[in-house]
Amino acid sequence: MTHEMKVAAVRDAAHSVFEMMLGVTLKDCEPTREENSPVHTDGVVALVGLAGDWAGTGAFRCSAEMARKVSGLMLMQEFAAVDQDVLDAVGEITNMILGNVKTTFEEKLGPMGLSIPTVIYGRNFITRSVGRCEWSVVPFELDGGTLEIQISLAKSAPKSLGSNHKDRLSTVVSMEV
């Protein structure tokens, strides 16, 4: 899965969701690649896990102001502060975008699972993934503000059940019965 393929899938999904669900058009900005380094953040981040033969994480990042704006467009009301409704709306937007991305990826990579979104809001916090990975960062502009969708995806390690694992599994099963 190349960086360009990830960018194309994210752009298609984001444009579709924003046009259909929010009634607005996003302006594409220049995508980048980033190594897995801690990212200092102020605002809202929604994270979704992807699992299958390929696994990774998708993230929606924006300022608190942008979170209020996109939530307001979706729910057709204004928000003076980031509250539960804003966090829920950002989570749902993330779920729709990354669900569409997952569907596109499945055409080439096989079946994938998608976790429910985890939404984080605050000032001066750090997000990072465990392990070494490359992120495709796809920024967009909306009414003078920015938001970005990030995706990291890598081939999953092969799964094998060794005899120790089988023994532990049967012990656990026998203890639960």
C-alpha positions in Angstrom: 0.0 0.0 0.0 1.8 3.1 -1.2 1.6 6.6 0.2 -0.1 7.8 -2.9 -2.7 5.1 -2.6 -3.4 6.0 1.0 -3.7 9.7 0.1 -6.1 9.0 -2.8 -8.3 6.8 -0.6 -8.4 9.4 2.2 -9.1 12.3 -0.2 -12.0 10.4 -1.9 -13.5 9.5 1.4 -13.1 12.9 3.1 -14.6 14.7 0.1 -17.5 12.3 -0.1 -18.4 12.6 3.6 -18.0 16.4 3.8 -20.0 17.0 0.6 -22.7 14.5 1.4 -23.1 14.8 5.2 -21.9 18.4 5.8 -22.7 20.1 2.5 -19.3 21.7 2.1 -16.3 21.2 -0.2 -12.8 20.6 1.2 -9.8 22.1 -0.4 -6.8 19.7 -0.8 -3.5 20.7 0.8 -0.1 19.1 0.2 0.1 15.6 1.8 3.2 14.6 3.7 4.9 11.5 5.2 5.9 11.5 8.8 7.9 9.0 10.8 6.4 7.8 14.1 7.4 10.6 16.3 5.4 12.1 19.2 3.0 14.8 17.9 2.2 17.7 20.3 -1.5 18.7 19.9 -4.0 21.3 20.9 -7.5 20.5 19.9 -9.4 17.3 19.0 -8.0 14.0 17.8 -10.2 11.0 16.9 -8.4 7.6 16.5 -9.7 4.5 14.8 -7.8 1.2 14.6 -7.7 -1.0 11.4 -7.1 -4.7 11.7 -6.6 -7.6 9.3 -3.7 -8.9 7.2 -2.8 -5.2 7.2 -3.2 -3.2 10.4 -2.8 0.3 11.6 -4.5 3.5 12.8 -6.4 6.3 11.2 -6.7 9.7 12.9 -8.7 12.9 12.4 -7.0 16.0 13.8 -8.2 19.5 14.1 -8.4 22.6 16.3 -11.2 23.0 18.8 -12.6 25.7 16.6 -12.6 23.4 13.6 -14.2 20.6 15.6 -17.0 23.0 16.6 -17.4 24.1 13.0 -17.7 20.6 11.4 -19.9 19.4 14.2 -22.2 22.4 13.7 -22.4 21.7 10.0 -23.3 18.1 10.7 -25.8 18.8 13.5 -27.1 22.1 12.0 -26.4 24.1 15.1 -23.7 26.3 16.6 -21.4 25.2 19.4 -19.8 27.8 21.8 -17.5 25.1 23.3 -16.3 21.6 22.7 -18.8 19.4 24.5 -20.1 15.9 24.3 -22.1 16.6 21.2 -19.0 18.0 19.4 -16.8 15.0 20.4 -19.5 12.6 19.3 -19.9 14.3 16.0 -16.1 14.3 15.3 -16.1 10.6 16.2 -18.9 9.9 13.8 -17.2 12.0 11.0 -14.0 10.1 11.6 -15.9 6.7 11.5 -17.5 7.6 8.2 -14.3 8.8 6.5 -12.1 5.9 7.8 -14.9 3.4 7.1 -14.9 4.5 3.5 -11.0 4.3 3.5 -11.2 0.8 4.9 -13.6 -0.3 2.2 -11.3 1.0 -0.5 -8.3 -0.7 1.2 -10.2 -4.0 1.4 -10.4 -4.2 -2.4 -6.6 -4.6 -2.5 -5.7 -5.9 1.0 -8.6 -8.2 1.9 -11.0 -8.0 4.8 -10.3 -5.5 7.6 -11.9 -4.7 10.9 -12.5 -1.1 12.1 -12.6 -0.1 15.8 -15.0 2.4 17.3 -13.5 5.9 17.4 -11.6 7.2 20.5 -11.9 11.0 20.7 -9.5 13.0 22.7 -9.7 16.8 23.4 -7.3 19.0 25.3 -4.3 21.3 25.2 -0.7 20.4 24.8 -1.0 16.7 24.8 1.1 14.1 22.8 -0.1 11.3 20.7 2.1 8.5 19.3 1.9 4.9 18.2 3.9 2.2 19.7 6.4 0.8 17.3 8.0 2.2 14.2 5.6 3.3 11.4 5.2 5.8 8.7 2.1 8.1 8.6 0.5 9.5 5.5 -0.8 12.9 6.5 -3.5 14.4 4.3 -4.4 18.0 5.2 -7.5 19.9 4.0 -8.6 23.5 4.3 -12.1 24.5 5.2 -13.2 28.2 5.5 -9.6 29.3 6.3 -9.0 26.6 8.9 -7.3 23.2 8.5 -8.0 19.6 9.5 -6.0 16.5 8.6 -6.6 12.8 8.2 -3.6 10.6 9.1 -3.2 7.0 8.3 -0.6 4.4 9.2 -0.9 0.9 7.7 1.5 -2.0 7.6 1.5 -5.7 6.9 0.6 -7.6 10.1 3.0 -10.1 11.5 2.1 -13.7 10.7 0.2 -15.4 13.5 1.3 -18.8 14.7 0.1 -20.8 17.6 3.0 -22.6 19.3 2.6 -25.5 21.6 2.9 -23.2 24.7 0.1 -21.0 23.4 -2.1 -24.0 22.7 -1.4 -25.3 26.2 -2.2 -22.0 27.8 -5.4 -21.7 25.7 -6.6 -25.1 26.8 -5.8 -24.3 30.4 -7.8 -21.1 30.2 -10.7 -22.8 28.5 -10.7 -25.6 31.1 -10.6 -23.0 33.9 -13.5 -21.1 32.4 -15.7 -24.2 31.9 
